[in-house]
Amino acid sequence: MDQRVPKPTTLITGATGFIGSHLVRRLAHEGWRVHALVRPGSDGLCWGEVANAVEIHTYDGYTEDVMRAVQSAAPDIIFHLAGCISPQEELQDVEPLILSNVLVGTQLLMAMRLHRVPLLVNTGTIAQWHENRERVPRNLYGATKQAMEDIISYFSKVHAISCVTLQFCTTYGPGDTNNRLIPLLQRSAHEQTPVTFAPGEQYLCMLYIEDVVDAFCIAADRLLEGKTQGHDTHQVYADDPMTLREFVALIERITGTKITVKWGGTPYRAREMMEPPRIVSPLPGWRQQISLEQGMRGMFTCL
């Protein structure tokens, strides 16, 4: 008789995003039953060969959409990756930031409460911290993510929902459309065009996508095994942060090409993160497997 324990069922928001699509593929390959909450018009092309194994639920902004998805999927655990990143704080960013980073998560928590889904992995950001000061977000994006954590803490205490929030720095890997620095340096190295940066002493803390997905899986295992009760927050750090100047030098070594940089040609951004905050405890059981140099060598092999 086959005594194997069946894999869990999950519902994933942000499943067509950069991190979400990689997580979908990992879990589907491992035998999880995967459901995805997506916007109308989204497709599963980013999921590749596992697309037919993913059940899609459409979200058009209404709480009822989330309620139906959670009820239909009946997940053991939910991964909440949907969100809007906008560090510039333009007027047109206000609505997307609130809707994506606060409203969707609150709708999800209400659906979890009503349909008795007790486990959640949430996505945070180190932009929730400025100069290592507690509850002082670096920008509006970080403030909306912090607001979501406060709402999660309420549901955790009052409605017995257990959650792990993972706060990441910068993520990167094949198919990432959010990271603008790597394509900029790729073009500069390939076309020998100059680039202009701030003085370059700010630290970059970058994690390869496979290490990021590992963190989500470990967080889920902790919840499913009962190792986390309530709401725990962990920062997922890279072991090898480096300054922007050091990073450019790394790319020069990898490509064997001199990159012409006008250092100090532009000022630091307002409330620039000069060093990654290290306040919240790291995720137990997780270790970075792919160094920044290894990851960059893979990203620049096409040159």
C-alpha positions as CSV (number, residue, x, y, z in Angstrom):
1,M,0.0,0.0,0.0
2,D,1.3,3.5,-0.9
3,Q,1.7,5.3,2.4
4,R,2.9,8.6,0.9
5,V,1.3,11.7,2.3
6,P,-0.4,13.7,-0.4
7,K,1.1,17.1,-1.2
8,P,-0.8,20.2,0.0
9,T,-3.1,22.4,-1.9
10,T,-2.3,26.1,-2.3
11,L,-3.7,29.3,-3.7
12,I,-1.1,31.8,-4.9
13,T,-1.7,35.5,-5.6
14,G,0.8,37.3,-7.9
15,A,1.2,33.9,-9.6
16,T,2.1,35.5,-13.0
17,G,4.7,37.8,-11.6
18,F,8.4,37.2,-11.6
19,I,8.7,35.4,-8.2
20,G,5.2,34.0,-8.4
21,S,5.7,32.2,-11.7
22,H,8.9,30.6,-10.4
23,L,7.1,29.5,-7.2
24,V,4.2,28.1,-9.2
25,R,6.6,26.0,-11.3
26,R,8.5,24.8,-8.2
27,L,5.4,23.7,-6.3
28,A,3.7,22.1,-9.3
29,H,6.9,20.1,-10.1
30,E,6.9,18.9,-6.5
31,G,3.3,17.6,-6.8
32,W,1.4,20.4,-5.0
33,R,-2.1,21.1,-6.2
34,V,-1.8,24.7,-7.3
35,H,-4.5,27.3,-7.8
36,A,-3.7,30.9,-9.0
37,L,-5.7,34.1,-8.4
38,V,-5.0,36.3,-11.4
39,R,-6.3,39.4,-13.1
40,P,-8.7,39.0,-16.1
41,G,-6.7,38.5,-19.3
42,S,-3.7,36.8,-17.6
43,D,-2.5,33.6,-19.0
44,G,-0.3,30.8,-17.8
45,L,2.4,31.1,-20.5
46,C,4.9,32.1,-17.8
47,W,4.3,28.8,-16.0
48,G,5.7,26.8,-19.0
49,E,5.2,23.1,-19.0
50,V,3.2,23.1,-15.7
51,A,0.5,25.5,-17.0
52,N,-2.1,22.8,-17.5
53,A,-1.7,21.7,-13.9
54,V,-2.7,25.1,-12.5
55,E,-6.3,26.0,-11.8
56,I,-7.0,29.7,-12.5
57,H,-9.4,31.9,-10.6
58,T,-10.1,35.4,-11.8
59,Y,-9.9,38.5,-9.6
60,D,-11.4,41.7,-10.9
61,G,-11.0,43.7,-7.7
62,Y,-14.0,42.5,-5.8
63,T,-14.0,40.8,-2.4
64,E,-16.5,38.3,-3.8
65,D,-13.9,37.1,-6.4
66,V,-11.5,36.3,-3.6
67,M,-14.2,34.6,-1.5
68,R,-15.1,32.3,-4.4
69,A,-11.5,31.5,-5.2
70,V,-10.7,30.5,-1.6
71,Q,-13.9,28.5,-1.2
72,S,-13.3,26.7,-4.5
73,A,-9.6,26.0,-4.0
74,A,-10.0,25.0,-0.3
75,P,-6.2,25.5,0.1
76,D,-4.2,24.2,3.0
77,I,-2.0,27.3,2.8
78,I,-2.0,30.5,0.8
79,F,1.0,32.4,-0.7
80,H,0.4,36.1,-1.0
81,L,2.8,37.6,-3.5
82,A,0.5,40.1,-5.3
83,G,1.8,43.6,-4.9
84,C,2.7,46.9,-6.5
85,I,6.3,48.3,-6.3
86,S,6.6,52.0,-6.8
87,P,9.5,53.8,-5.0
88,Q,9.0,57.1,-6.8
89,E,5.7,58.0,-5.1
90,E,4.1,59.6,-8.1
91,L,0.4,60.8,-7.8
92,Q,-0.7,58.0,-10.2
93,D,0.9,55.4,-7.9
94,V,-1.3,56.0,-4.9
95,E,-4.3,53.9,-6.0
96,P,-2.3,50.9,-7.3
97,L,-0.2,50.9,-4.1
98,I,-3.2,50.8,-1.8
99,L,-5.3,48.4,-3.9
100,S,-2.5,45.9,-4.5
101,N,-0.6,46.1,-1.2
102,V,-3.4,46.6,1.3
103,L,-6.9,45.9,-0.2
104,V,-6.1,42.5,-1.9
105,G,-4.4,41.1,1.2
106,T,-7.3,42.3,3.5
107,Q,-9.8,40.6,1.2
108,L,-7.7,37.5,1.3
109,L,-7.6,37.4,5.1
110,M,-11.4,37.9,5.3
111,A,-11.9,34.9,2.9
112,M,-9.4,32.9,4.9
113,R,-11.3,33.6,8.1
114,L,-14.7,32.8,6.7
115,H,-13.5,29.6,4.9
116,R,-11.2,28.4,7.7
117,V,-7.9,28.6,5.9
118,P,-5.4,29.0,8.8
119,L,-2.0,29.4,7.1
120,L,-0.5,32.3,5.1
121,V,3.0,33.2,3.6
122,N,3.1,36.9,3.0
123,T,5.6,39.0,1.1
124,G,7.2,42.0,2.7
125,T,10.1,44.3,1.9
126,I,13.1,45.9,3.6
127,A,11.6,49.2,2.5
128,Q,9.5,48.9,5.7
129,W,12.7,50.1,7.5
130,H,14.6,53.3,7.1
131,E,18.0,53.7,8.8
132,N,17.2,50.7,11.0
133,R,14.4,52.5,12.8
134,E,11.4,50.5,13.8
135,R,8.1,51.4,12.1
136,V,9.7,54.2,10.0
137,P,9.2,53.0,6.4
138,R,11.6,54.2,3.7
139,N,8.8,55.2,1.3
140,L,5.1,54.9,0.6
141,Y,5.6,51.5,-0.9
142,G,7.2,50.3,2.4
143,A,4.4,52.0,4.4
144,T,1.7,50.0,2.5
145,K,3.6,46.8,3.1
146,Q,3.9,47.7,6.8
147,A,0.1,48.4,6.9
148,M,-0.5,45.0,5.5
149,E,1.6,43.4,8.2
150,D,-0.4,45.3,10.9
151,I,-3.6,43.9,9.4
152,I,-2.2,40.4,9.3
153,S,-1.2,40.7,13.0
154,Y,-4.8,41.6,13.8
155,F,-6.2,38.6,12.0
156,S,-3.6,36.4,13.6
157,K,-4.4,37.5,17.1
158,V,-8.2,37.6,16.8
159,H,-8.9,34.9,14.2
160,A,-6.1,32.5,14.8
161,I,-4.5,32.8,11.3
162,S,-0.8,31.9,11.4
163,C,1.5,33.7,9.0
164,V,5.1,34.1,8.0
165,T,6.0,37.3,6.4
166,L,9.3,37.3,4.4
167,Q,11.0,40.7,3.9
168,F,13.3,40.7,0.9
169,C,15.8,43.1,-0.5
170,T,16.3,43.0,-4.3
171,T,15.6,39.8,-6.2
172,Y,16.9,38.9,-9.7
173,G,17.1,36.2,-12.3
174,P,16.0,35.3,-15.8
175,G,12.7,36.9,-16.9
176,D,12.8,39.7,-14.3
177,T,11.3,42.9,-15.7
178,N,11.5,44.9,-12.5
179,N,15.2,45.0,-12.0
180,R,16.5,47.8,-14.2
181,L,20.1,47.9,-13.0
182,I,21.2,44.6,-14.6
183,P,19.8,45.3,-18.1
184,L,21.4,48.8,-17.9
185,L,24.8,47.3,-17.2
186,Q,24.3,44.6,-19.8
187,R,23.7,47.2,-22.5
188,S,26.6,49.3,-21.3
189,A,29.0,46.4,-21.4
190,H,27.7,45.2,-24.7
191,E,27.4,48.5,-26.5
192,Q,30.1,50.4,-24.7
193,T,27.8,53.2,-23.8
194,P,28.5,55.2,-20.6
195,V,26.1,55.2,-17.6
196,T,25.5,57.8,-14.9
197,F,25.1,56.9,-11.2
198,A,25.1,58.5,-7.8
199,P,28.5,58.2,-5.9
200,G,27.9,54.5,-5.6
201,E,28.5,53.8,-1.9
202,Q,25.1,52.4,-1.3
203,Y,25.0,48.6,-0.7
204,L,23.1,46.2,-2.9
205,C,21.6,43.1,-1.3
206,M,20.5,40.9,-4.2
207,L,19.1,37.3,-4.1
208,Y,18.8,34.9,-7.0
209,I,15.3,33.7,-7.8
210,E,16.0,30.1,-6.8
211,D,17.1,31.2,-3.3
212,V,14.0,33.4,-3.0
213,V,11.7,30.5,-3.9
214,D,13.6,28.3,-1.4
215,A,12.7,30.8,1.3
216,F,9.0,30.7,0.4
217,C,9.0,26.9,0.5
218,I,10.8,26.8,3.9
219,A,8.3,29.3,5.3
220,A,5.4,27.1,4.1
221,D,6.9,24.0,5.6
222,R,7.3,25.7,9.0
223,L,3.6,26.7,9.0
224,L,2.4,23.3,7.8
225,E,4.5,21.5,10.4
226,G,3.2,23.8,13.2
227,K,6.6,25.4,13.9
228,T,5.2,28.9,13.5
229,Q,2.2,30.1,15.5
230,G,0.8,33.6,15.2
231,H,2.6,36.0,12.9
232,D,6.4,35.8,12.5
233,T,8.4,38.2,10.3
234,H,11.8,37.3,8.9
235,Q,14.2,39.2,6.7
236,V,15.9,37.1,4.0
237,Y,19.4,38.5,3.6
238,A,22.1,37.9,1.0
239,D,25.4,36.8,2.5
240,D,27.4,39.0,0.0
241,P,26.0,42.5,-0.1
242,M,28.3,44.9,-2.0
243,T,28.3,48.6,-2.9
244,L,27.2,49.7,-6.3
245,R,30.8,50.5,-7.2
246,E,31.9,46.9,-6.2
247,F,29.0,45.5,-8.2
248,V,30.0,47.4,-11.4
249,A,33.6,46.1,-10.9
250,L,32.2,42.6,-10.6
251,I,30.4,42.9,-13.9
252,E,33.6,44.2,-15.5
253,R,35.4,41.1,-14.3
254,I,32.7,38.8,-15.5
255,T,32.4,40.4,-19.0
256,G,36.1,41.4,-19.4
257,T,34.7,44.7,-20.5
258,K,35.4,48.2,-19.0
259,I,32.1,50.0,-18.1
260,T,32.3,53.8,-18.3
261,V,30.5,55.3,-15.3
262,K,30.1,58.9,-14.4
263,W,30.1,58.5,-10.6
264,G,28.2,61.2,-8.7
265,G,26.6,62.4,-11.9
266,T,23.2,62.1,-10.2
267,P,22.4,62.5,-6.5
268,Y,21.3,59.7,-4.2
269,R,17.5,59.2,-4.1
270,A,15.6,60.7,-1.2
271,R,16.0,58.3,1.8
272,E,18.4,56.1,-0.1
273,M,19.1,52.8,1.6
274,M,22.8,53.0,2.1
275,E,23.0,49.7,4.1
276,P,20.5,46.8,4.2
277,P,18.7,46.9,7.6
278,R,19.3,43.9,9.8
279,I,16.7,44.1,12.5
280,V,14.2,41.2,12.0
281,S,15.5,37.7,12.6
282,P,16.6,35.6,9.6
283,L,14.4,32.7,8.4
284,P,15.3,29.5,10.3
285,G,16.6,26.8,8.0
286,W,17.3,29.0,5.0
287,R,20.8,29.7,3.6
288,Q,21.8,31.5,0.4
289,Q,22.9,28.9,-2.2
290,I,23.8,31.0,-5.2
291,S,26.3,33.8,-4.6
292,L,25.9,37.1,-6.4
293,E,28.9,36.4,-8.6
294,Q,27.5,33.0,-9.6
295,G,24.1,34.5,-10.4
296,M,25.6,37.3,-12.4
297,R,27.8,35.0,-14.4
298,G,24.7,33.2,-15.4
299,M,22.9,36.4,-16.3
300,F,25.7,37.7,-18.5
301,T,26.5,34.4,-20.4
302,C,24.6,35.8,-23.4
303,L,27.1,38.5,-24.0
